[in-house]
Amino acid sequence: MPIVNALKALGNDRRLQILDWLKDPRAHFRPQVDGDLVDDGVCGLLIAEKLGVSQPTLSEHMRILAQAGLVIPKRIKQWTFYRRNEAKITELKKAFSNDV
C-alpha cells in the first residue's frame, strides 16, 4: 500500500470518522436488510446517512479509503458494503511506528 494514498485517506476528518465507526459497526449503525454489519460490512447508504452527505460524496470518500487499502468493498445486489481492512491498518500503524 503506497504510504501517500494512506496519508491522503487519513488526512480528512470525515474519512477518519468513517473508519472509527467501522471499528464497531453494530454500535454505530442500525441493522440492515442485506448483509451482516460485521462480516459483510456496512451499506454505503447507511454510512452516507450517518455522515450527512450525498451518495456521490460518500462514494468518493470510500474510493479513497479503498485505494489506500483501509477498507474492503463488497457488492451485494446493487449495493456496496464496506468493512475495515484490519490487516492493512495494522501494517500502516507498524510503518508509522518504524519511521518515527
C-alpha distances in whole Angstrom, upper triangle without the diagonal:
4,6,9,7,8,11,12,12,13,16,18,21,21,17,18,21,19,17,20,22,20,20,24,24,28,29,28,28,31,32,31,33,30,27,27,25,23,23,22,21,23,24,23,27,27,24,26,29,28,26,29,27,28,26,25,23,22,20,19,17,16,14,12,11,11,8,6,7,9,12,13,16,19,22,26,28,28,26,22,21,18,17,15,12,13,11,8,10,12,9,8,12,13,11,13,16,16,15,18
4,5,6,7,9,10,11,13,15,17,20,21,17,18,21,20,18,21,24,22,22,26,27,30,31,29,30,33,34,33,35,33,30,30,28,26,26,25,24,25,26,25,28,29,25,26,30,29,27,29,27,28,26,25,23,22,21,18,17,17,15,12,12,12,9,7,9,11,14,16,18,22,25,28,31,30,27,24,23,20,20,17,15,16,15,11,13,14,11,10,13,14,11,12,16,15,14,17
4,5,5,6,9,10,10,12,15,18,19,16,16,20,19,17,20,22,21,21,25,26,30,30,28,30,33,34,33,36,33,31,30,28,26,27,26,24,25,27,25,28,28,25,26,29,28,26,29,27,28,27,25,23,22,21,19,17,17,16,13,12,13,11,8,10,11,15,17,20,23,26,30,32,31,29,25,24,21,20,17,15,16,15,11,11,13,11,8,11,12,9,9,13,13,11,14
4,5,5,6,9,10,10,13,17,18,15,16,19,19,18,20,23,22,23,26,27,31,31,29,30,33,34,34,36,34,32,31,29,28,28,27,25,26,27,24,28,28,25,25,29,28,25,27,25,26,25,23,21,21,20,17,16,16,15,11,12,13,11,8,12,13,16,18,20,24,27,30,32,31,28,25,25,21,21,19,17,18,18,14,14,16,14,11,14,15,12,12,16,16,14,16
4,5,5,6,9,10,12,15,16,13,14,17,16,15,18,20,19,20,24,24,28,28,26,27,30,31,30,32,30,28,28,26,25,25,24,22,22,23,21,24,25,21,22,25,25,22,24,22,23,22,20,18,17,16,14,12,12,11,8,8,10,7,5,9,10,12,15,17,20,23,26,29,27,25,21,21,18,18,16,15,16,16,12,13,15,14,11,14,16,13,14,17,18,17,19
4,5,5,6,8,11,13,14,11,11,15,14,12,15,18,17,17,21,22,25,25,24,25,28,29,29,31,29,27,26,24,23,23,23,20,21,22,20,24,24,20,21,24,23,21,24,22,23,22,21,19,17,17,15,12,12,12,9,8,10,8,5,8,8,11,14,16,20,23,26,29,28,25,21,20,17,16,13,12,14,14,10,9,12,11,8,11,13,11,11,14,16,15,16
4,5,5,6,9,12,14,11,11,15,15,14,16,19,18,19,23,23,27,27,25,26,30,31,31,34,32,30,29,26,25,26,26,23,23,24,22,25,25,21,22,25,24,21,24,22,24,23,22,19,18,18,16,13,14,14,10,10,13,11,8,11,11,14,17,19,23,26,29,32,30,27,24,23,19,19,16,16,16,17,13,12,14,13,10,12,14,12,11,14,16,14,15
4,6,5,7,11,12,10,11,14,14,14,16,19,19,20,23,23,27,27,24,25,29,31,30,32,31,29,29,26,25,27,25,22,22,23,20,23,23,20,20,23,22,19,21,19,21,20,19,16,16,16,12,11,12,12,8,9,12,10,8,12,11,14,17,18,22,24,28,30,28,25,22,22,19,19,17,17,18,19,15,14,17,16,13,15,18,15,14,18,19,17,18
4,6,6,9,10,7,8,11,11,10,13,15,15,16,20,20,23,23,21,22,25,27,26,29,27,25,25,22,22,23,22,19,18,19,17,20,20,16,17,20,19,16,19,17,19,18,17,14,13,13,11,8,9,9,6,6,9,9,7,10,8,11,14,15,19,21,24,27,25,22,19,18,15,15,13,13,15,16,13,12,15,15,12,14,17,15,15,18,20,19,20
4,6,8,9,7,6,10,10,9,11,14,14,15,18,19,23,22,20,22,25,27,27,30,29,27,26,23,22,23,23,20,19,21,19,21,21,17,18,21,19,16,19,18,20,20,19,16,15,16,14,10,12,13,9,8,12,12,9,12,9,12,16,17,21,24,27,29,28,24,21,20,16,16,13,14,15,16,13,11,14,14,11,12,15,14,13,16,18,17,17
4,7,9,8,8,11,13,12,14,17,17,18,21,22,25,24,22,24,27,29,29,32,31,29,29,26,25,27,26,23,22,23,20,23,22,19,19,22,20,17,19,18,20,20,19,16,15,17,14,11,13,14,11,11,14,14,12,15,13,15,19,20,24,26,29,31,30,26,23,22,19,19,17,18,19,20,17,15,18,18,14,15,18,17,14,18,20,18,18
4,6,5,6,9,10,11,12,15,16,17,20,20,23,22,20,21,24,27,27,30,29,27,27,24,24,26,25,21,20,21,18,20,19,16,15,18,16,13,15,14,17,17,17,13,13,14,12,9,12,13,10,10,14,15,13,16,13,15,18,19,23,25,27,29,27,24,21,21,18,18,16,18,19,21,18,16,19,20,16,17,21,20,18,21,23,22,21
4,6,5,6,9,10,10,12,14,16,18,18,21,20,17,19,22,25,25,28,28,27,26,22,23,25,24,21,19,20,17,19,18,14,14,16,14,11,13,13,16,18,17,14,13,16,14,11,13,15,13,12,16,17,16,18,15,16,19,20,23,26,28,30,28,24,22,21,18,18,16,19,19,22,19,17,20,21,18,18,22,21,19,21,24,23,22
4,5,5,6,9,10,11,12,14,16,16,19,18,15,16,19,22,22,25,25,24,23,20,20,23,22,18,16,16,14,15,14,11,11,13,11,8,10,10,13,14,14,11,9,12,11,8,10,13,12,11,14,16,15,17,14,14,17,18,21,22,24,26,24,21,18,17,15,16,15,17,19,21,19,17,20,22,19,19,23,23,21,24,26,26,25
4,5,5,6,9,10,11,13,15,15,18,18,15,16,20,22,21,24,24,22,22,18,19,21,19,16,14,15,13,15,15,11,11,14,13,10,13,12,14,14,14,11,9,11,10,6,8,11,9,7,11,13,12,13,10,11,14,15,18,20,22,25,23,19,17,15,13,13,12,14,15,18,16,14,17,18,16,17,20,20,18,21,24,23,23
4,5,5,6,9,10,11,14,14,18,17,14,16,20,22,22,26,25,23,22,19,18,21,20,17,16,17,15,18,16,13,14,16,14,11,15,15,17,18,18,15,13,15,14,10,11,14,12,10,13,15,13,14,11,12,15,17,20,23,25,27,26,22,19,17,14,13,12,14,14,17,15,12,15,17,14,14,18,18,16,19,22,21,21
4,5,5,6,9,10,12,12,15,14,11,13,17,19,20,23,23,22,20,17,17,20,19,16,14,16,14,16,14,10,12,13,10,8,12,13,16,16,17,14,12,15,15,11,12,15,14,12,15,17,16,16,13,13,16,17,20,22,24,26,25,21,19,16,14,13,12,15,16,19,17,15,18,20,17,17,21,21,20,22,25,25,24
4,5,5,6,9,11,10,13,13,10,11,15,17,17,20,20,18,17,14,14,17,16,12,10,12,11,13,11,7,10,12,9,8,12,12,14,14,15,13,10,12,13,9,9,13,12,10,12,15,14,14,11,10,13,13,16,18,20,22,21,17,15,13,10,10,10,13,14,17,16,14,17,19,17,17,21,22,21,23,26,26,26
4,5,5,6,9,10,14,13,11,13,17,18,18,22,21,19,17,14,13,16,15,12,11,14,13,15,14,11,13,15,13,12,15,16,18,17,18,16,13,14,14,11,10,13,12,9,11,14,12,12,8,8,11,13,16,19,21,23,23,19,16,13,10,9,7,10,10,14,13,10,13,15,14,14,18,18,17,19,22,23,23
4,5,5,8,9,12,11,9,12,16,18,19,22,22,20,18,14,14,17,17,13,13,15,15,17,15,12,14,16,13,12,16,17,20,19,21,18,15,17,18,14,13,17,16,13,15,18,16,15,12,12,15,16,19,22,23,26,25,21,19,16,13,11,9,12,12,15,15,12,14,17,15,15,18,20,18,20,23,24,23
4,5,6,6,9,8,6,8,12,14,15,19,19,17,15,11,12,15,15,11,10,13,12,14,11,9,12,13,10,10,14,15,18,17,19,17,14,16,17,14,13,17,17,14,16,19,18,17,13,12,14,15,17,20,20,23,23,19,17,14,11,10,10,13,13,17,17,14,17,20,19,18,22,23,22,23,27,27,27
4,5,5,9,9,8,9,12,14,14,18,17,14,13,9,9,11,11,8,8,11,11,14,11,9,13,14,12,12,16,17,19,17,19,18,14,16,17,14,12,15,15,12,13,17,16,14,11,9,11,12,14,17,18,21,21,17,14,11,8,6,6,10,10,14,14,12,15,18,17,17,20,22,21,23,26,26,27
4,6,9,9,9,11,15,16,17,20,19,17,14,11,9,12,13,10,11,14,15,17,15,13,16,18,15,15,19,20,22,21,23,21,18,19,20,17,15,18,18,14,15,19,17,15,12,11,13,15,17,20,21,24,24,20,18,14,11,8,7,10,9,13,14,11,13,16,16,15,18,20,20,21,24,25,25
4,6,6,7,9,12,13,15,18,18,15,12,9,8,12,13,10,10,14,15,17,14,13,17,17,14,16,19,21,23,22,24,22,19,21,22,19,17,21,21,17,18,22,20,18,15,14,15,17,18,20,20,24,24,20,18,15,12,10,10,13,12,16,17,15,16,20,20,19,22,24,23,24,27,29,28
4,5,5,6,9,9,11,14,14,12,10,6,7,10,11,8,7,11,12,14,11,10,14,14,12,14,17,18,20,19,21,20,17,18,20,17,16,19,20,17,17,21,20,18,15,13,14,15,15,17,17,20,21,17,15,12,10,9,10,13,14,17,18,17,19,22,21,21,24,26,26,27,30,31,31
4,6,6,7,8,10,14,14,12,9,6,7,11,12,10,9,12,15,15,12,12,16,15,13,16,19,20,22,21,24,23,20,21,24,21,19,23,23,20,21,25,24,22,19,17,17,18,18,19,19,21,22,19,17,14,13,12,13,17,17,20,22,20,21,25,25,24,27,29,29,30,33,34,34
4,6,8,10,13,17,18,16,13,10,11,15,16,13,12,15,16,17,13,13,16,15,12,15,18,20,22,22,25,23,20,22,24,21,20,24,24,21,22,26,25,23,20,18,19,20,21,22,22,24,25,21,20,17,15,14,15,18,18,22,23,20,22,25,25,24,27,29,28,29,32,33,33
4,7,10,12,16,17,16,14,10,11,15,15,12,10,12,13,14,10,9,13,12,9,11,14,16,19,18,21,20,17,19,21,18,17,21,21,19,20,24,23,22,18,17,18,18,19,21,21,23,23,19,18,15,14,13,14,18,18,22,22,20,22,25,24,24,27,29,28,29,32,33,33
4,7,8,12,13,13,11,8,11,14,13,11,8,10,11,11,7,8,11,10,8,11,13,15,17,16,20,19,16,18,20,18,17,20,21,19,20,24,23,22,19,17,17,17,17,18,18,20,19,16,15,13,12,12,14,18,19,23,23,21,24,27,26,26,29,31,30,31,34,35,35
4,6,10,12,12,11,9,12,15,14,12,10,10,13,11,8,10,13,11,10,14,15,17,18,18,21,21,18,20,23,21,19,23,24,22,23,26,27,25,22,20,20,19,19,19,18,19,19,16,16,14,15,15,17,21,22,26,26,25,27,30,29,29,33,34,34,35,38,39,39
4,7,9,9,8,7,11,13,12,11,9,10,13,12,10,12,15,13,13,16,18,20,20,19,22,23,19,21,24,22,20,24,25,23,23,27,27,25,23,20,19,18,17,17,15,17,18,15,15,13,14,15,18,21,22,25,26,25,27,30,30,30,33,35,35,36,39,40,40
4,6,7,7,7,11,12,11,10,8,8,11,10,8,11,14,13,13,16,18,19,19,17,20,21,18,19,22,21,19,22,24,22,21,25,26,24,22,19,18,16,15,14,12,13,14,11,12,11,13,14,17,20,22,25,26,25,28,30,30,31,34,35,35,37,39,40,41
4,7,9,10,13,14,12,12,11,10,13,12,11,14,16,15,17,20,20,21,20,18,22,23,20,20,24,23,21,23,26,24,23,27,28,26,25,21,19,17,15,14,11,11,13,11,13,12,15,16,20,23,25,27,28,28,30,33,33,34,36,38,38,40,42,43,44
4,7,9,12,11,9,10,10,8,12,12,12,14,17,16,18,20,21,21,21,18,21,22,19,19,22,22,19,21,24,22,21,24,26,24,22,19,17,14,12,11,7,8,10,9,10,9,13,14,18,20,22,25,26,26,28,30,31,32,34,36,36,38,40,41,42
4,6,9,8,5,7,8,8,12,13,12,14,17,17,18,20,22,22,22,19,21,22,19,19,22,21,18,20,23,20,19,22,24,21,20,16,14,12,10,10,7,10,12,10,10,8,10,11,15,17,19,21,23,23,25,27,28,29,31,32,33,35,37,38,39
4,6,5,5,6,8,10,13,14,13,14,18,18,18,20,22,23,23,21,23,24,20,20,23,22,19,21,23,20,19,23,24,21,19,16,14,13,11,13,11,14,16,13,12,9,11,10,14,16,17,20,21,21,23,25,26,27,29,31,32,33,35,37,38
4,6,6,5,5,8,11,13,11,11,15,15,15,17,19,20,21,19,21,21,18,18,21,19,16,19,21,18,18,21,21,19,17,14,13,13,12,13,12,15,16,13,12,9,9,8,11,14,15,18,20,19,21,23,24,24,27,29,29,30,33,34,35
4,6,5,8,11,14,16,14,14,18,18,17,19,22,22,23,21,23,23,19,20,22,20,17,20,21,18,17,21,20,18,15,13,12,13,12,15,14,18,19,16,14,10,9,7,9,12,12,15,17,16,18,21,21,22,24,26,27,28,30,32,33
4,6,9,12,15,17,16,16,19,21,20,21,24,25,25,22,24,24,21,20,23,21,18,20,21,18,17,20,20,17,16,13,11,12,10,13,12,16,18,15,13,10,10,8,10,12,13,15,17,17,19,21,22,23,25,27,28,29,31,33,34
4,7,9,12,14,13,14,17,18,18,20,22,22,22,19,21,22,18,17,20,19,15,17,19,17,15,18,19,16,15,12,9,9,7,9,9,12,14,11,10,7,7,7,10,12,14,16,17,18,20,22,23,24,26,27,28,30,32,33,35
4,7,9,12,11,11,14,15,15,16,19,19,19,17,19,19,15,15,17,16,12,15,17,14,13,17,17,15,13,9,8,8,8,10,10,14,14,11,9,5,4,4,8,10,13,15,16,16,18,20,21,22,24,26,26,28,30,31,32
4,6,8,7,7,10,12,11,13,15,16,16,14,16,16,13,13,16,14,12,15,17,14,14,18,18,16,14,11,10,9,9,11,11,14,14,10,8,5,5,6,10,13,15,18,18,18,21,23,22,23,26,27,27,29,32,33,33
4,5,5,7,9,10,11,13,14,14,14,11,14,14,11,11,15,14,11,14,17,15,14,18,19,18,16,13,12,10,9,9,9,11,10,7,6,4,6,9,13,16,18,21,21,20,23,25,25,26,29,30,30,32,34,35,36
4,5,5,6,8,10,10,12,11,10,8,10,11,7,8,11,10,8,11,14,13,13,16,17,17,15,12,12,9,10,10,11,13,11,7,6,6,7,10,13,16,19,21,20,20,23,25,24,25,29,29,29,31,34,34,35
4,5,5,6,9,10,10,10,9,7,10,11,8,10,13,13,12,14,17,16,16,20,21,20,19,16,16,13,13,13,13,13,11,8,8,9,10,14,16,19,22,25,24,23,27,28,27,29,32,32,32,34,37,37,38
4,5,5,6,8,10,10,11,10,13,13,10,12,15,14,13,16,18,17,17,21,22,21,18,15,16,14,14,15,14,15,14,11,11,9,10,13,15,19,21,24,24,22,26,28,27,27,31,31,31,33,36,36,36
4,5,5,6,8,9,10,9,12,11,8,10,12,11,10,13,15,13,15,18,18,18,16,13,14,13,14,15,16,17,16,12,11,9,9,11,13,16,19,22,21,20,23,25,23,24,28,28,28,30,33,33,33
4,6,5,6,5,6,6,9,8,6,9,11,10,10,13,15,14,16,19,20,20,18,15,17,15,16,16,17,18,16,13,12,12,12,14,16,19,22,25,23,22,26,27,26,27,30,30,29,32,35,34,35
4,6,5,7,8,9,12,11,9,12,15,14,14,17,19,18,19,22,23,23,21,18,19,18,19,19,19,19,17,14,14,14,14,16,18,22,24,27,26,25,28,30,28,29,33,33,32,34,37,37,37
4,5,8,10,11,14,13,11,14,16,14,14,18,19,17,19,22,22,22,19,17,19,18,19,20,20,21,20,16,16,14,14,15,17,21,22,25,25,23,26,28,26,27,30,31,30,32,35,35,35
4,6,9,10,13,10,8,12,13,11,12,16,16,15,18,20,20,21,18,17,19,18,20,21,21,23,21,17,16,15,14,16,17,20,22,25,24,22,25,27,25,25,29,29,28,30,33,32,32
4,7,10,12,10,9,13,14,13,14,17,18,18,20,23,23,24,21,20,22,20,22,22,23,24,21,18,18,17,17,19,20,24,25,29,27,25,29,30,28,29,32,32,31,33,36,36,35
4,7,8,6,6,10,11,10,12,15,16,16,18,20,21,22,20,19,20,19,21,21,22,22,19,17,16,16,16,19,20,23,25,28,26,25,28,30,27,28,32,32,30,33,36,35,35
4,6,5,6,9,10,11,12,14,16,17,18,20,22,23,21,19,20,18,20,19,20,20,17,15,15,16,16,19,21,24,26,29,27,26,30,31,29,30,34,33,32,35,38,37,37
4,5,5,6,9,10,10,12,14,15,16,18,20,21,19,17,18,15,16,15,16,17,13,11,11,13,14,17,19,22,25,27,25,25,28,29,28,29,33,32,32,35,37,36,37
4,5,5,6,9,10,10,13,14,15,16,19,20,19,17,18,15,17,16,18,18,15,13,12,15,15,18,20,22,25,27,25,25,29,29,27,29,32,31,31,34,36,35,36
4,5,5,7,9,10,11,13,14,16,17,19,18,16,18,16,18,18,20,21,18,15,14,15,15,18,19,21,24,26,24,23,27,27,25,27,30,29,28,32,34,33,33
4,5,5,6,8,10,11,12,14,15,16,15,13,15,13,15,16,17,19,16,13,11,12,11,14,15,18,21,23,21,20,24,25,23,25,28,27,27,30,32,31,32
4,5,5,6,9,10,10,12,14,15,14,12,13,11,13,13,16,17,14,11,9,11,11,14,15,17,20,22,20,20,24,24,23,25,28,27,27,30,32,31,32
4,5,5,6,9,10,11,13,14,14,13,14,13,16,16,19,20,17,15,13,14,13,16,16,18,21,22,20,20,23,23,21,24,27,25,25,28,30,29,30
4,5,5,6,9,10,11,13,11,11,13,12,15,17,19,21,19,16,13,13,12,14,14,15,18,20,17,17,20,21,19,21,24,23,22,25,27,26,27
4,5,5,6,8,10,10,9,8,9,8,12,13,16,18,16,13,10,10,8,10,11,13,16,18,15,15,19,19,18,20,23,22,22,25,27,27,28
4,5,5,6,9,10,10,9,10,9,12,14,17,19,17,14,11,12,11,13,13,14,17,18,16,16,20,20,18,21,23,22,22,26,27,26,28
4,5,5,6,9,9,9,11,12,15,17,20,22,20,18,15,15,12,14,13,13,16,17,14,14,18,18,15,18,21,19,19,23,24,23,25
4,6,5,6,5,6,9,10,13,16,19,22,20,17,14,13,10,11,9,10,13,14,11,11,15,15,13,15,18,17,17,21,22,22,23
4,5,5,6,5,6,7,11,13,17,19,18,16,12,12,9,10,9,9,12,13,11,12,15,15,14,17,19,18,19,22,23,23,25
4,5,8,8,9,10,14,16,20,22,21,18,15,15,13,14,13,12,15,15,11,13,16,15,14,17,19,17,18,22,23,22,24
4,6,8,10,12,16,18,22,25,23,21,17,17,13,13,11,10,12,12,9,10,13,12,10,13,15,14,15,18,19,18,20
4,6,7,10,13,16,20,23,22,19,16,15,12,11,9,7,10,9,6,8,11,10,10,13,15,14,15,18,19,19,22
4,7,10,13,17,20,23,22,19,15,14,10,9,6,5,8,9,6,6,10,10,9,11,14,14,15,17,19,19,21
4,6,10,13,16,19,19,15,12,10,6,5,4,5,8,10,9,9,12,13,13,15,17,18,18,21,23,23,25
4,7,10,13,16,16,14,10,8,6,5,6,6,10,11,10,11,14,15,15,18,20,20,21,24,25,26,27
4,7,10,13,13,10,6,6,5,7,9,10,13,15,14,15,18,19,19,21,23,23,24,27,28,29,31
4,7,10,10,8,6,5,6,8,11,12,15,17,17,18,21,21,22,24,26,26,28,30,32,32,34
4,6,7,6,5,6,9,12,15,16,19,20,20,22,24,25,25,28,30,30,31,34,35,36,38
4,6,5,6,7,11,13,17,18,21,23,23,24,27,28,28,30,32,33,34,36,38,39,40
4,6,8,10,14,17,20,22,25,26,26,27,30,31,31,34,36,36,37,40,41,42,44
4,7,10,14,17,20,22,25,27,26,27,30,31,31,33,36,36,37,39,41,41,43
4,7,10,13,17,19,22,24,24,24,27,28,28,30,33,33,34,36,38,38,40
4,7,10,13,15,19,20,20,20,24,25,24,26,29,29,30,32,34,34,36
4,7,11,13,16,18,18,18,21,22,22,24,27,27,28,30,32,33,34
4,7,9,12,15,14,14,18,19,19,20,23,24,24,26,28,29,30
4,7,9,12,12,12,14,16,16,18,20,21,22,24,26,27,28
4,6,9,9,8,11,13,13,14,17,18,18,20,22,23,24
4,6,6,6,9,10,11,12,14,15,17,19,20,21,23
4,6,5,6,8,10,10,12,14,15,16,18,20,21
4,5,5,6,9,10,11,12,14,15,17,19,20
4,5,5,6,9,10,10,12,14,15,16,19
4,5,5,6,9,10,11,12,14,15,17
4,5,5,6,9,10,11,12,14,16
4,6,5,6,9,10,11,12,15
4,5,5,6,9,10,11,13
4,5,5,6,9,10,11
4,5,5,6,9,10
4,6,5,6,9
4,5,5,6
4,6,5
4,6
4
